[in-house]
């Protein structure tokens, strides 16, 4: 939360289980708020909460609030977005930890305190992309494959274990704990985030292609590249175009031969077709 936030007057308090929390009452911004899709409301809350007129400006808040008109702008309307957290898999997470370690080394050489170099935005790194299948059709295949995984990646895992202890505001989920999207959905998702006594919607950017699965929990999530994710970790806002929103009303029942994944992929296909059509 920016110390010079021009929207501090929107702060309200709520008591939950005997404890007082603060939140930004963005509904007080006026009737335009009521017409916004829920995903855009999350972007609006983030802009309001992080507004410092440096990274996130009052104009960003106005642009999101005017989403109904701005989304049709042919040139696109750019806004600044600061997500609540970052999720990394090991292919992009390991280089991020290397960069943080290099920064600490540079600060040490300059006579500073290297322990001050930490992610400013909470980051979770899930180690799940190192498994090779050497054993199959064996009741003990999982243990045998994981044993080989630790042998092959010994130095890498030792470095990450150091990183897990060295850096504040960063959690490294060890190998063998589950794939990143499962961990993100079932363990890491907050839905409502809390920072000290401030409550706000959970949102994130992630470097895994399954990051957007988290939208199914009502958590706004975007997939990004490693450089963008690392910038967010270091406190930078993401510059993005104000997104369009496609709504679906689902009726009836799925065929017994169809799965929820079939439904999601169908929605994705239709959404892509609609987006391309609108772009033309």
Secondary structure, DSSP 8 states (H G I E B T S, - for coil): --TT-TTGGGEEEEEETTEEEEEE-GGGG-GGGGGS-HHHHHHHHHHHHH--SSSS-HHHHHHHHTHHHHTT-TT--EEEE--SEEEEEHHHHHHHHHHHHHHHHHHHHTTS-GGG---SSEEEEE--S-------SSTTHHHHHHHHHHHHTHHHHHHHHHHHHH-TTEEEE-TTS--HHHHIIIII--SEEEETTEEEE-EEEESSTTGGGGGGGT-EEEE--HHHHHHHHTT--EEEE----------S---TT--HHHHHHHHHHHHHHHHHHHH-
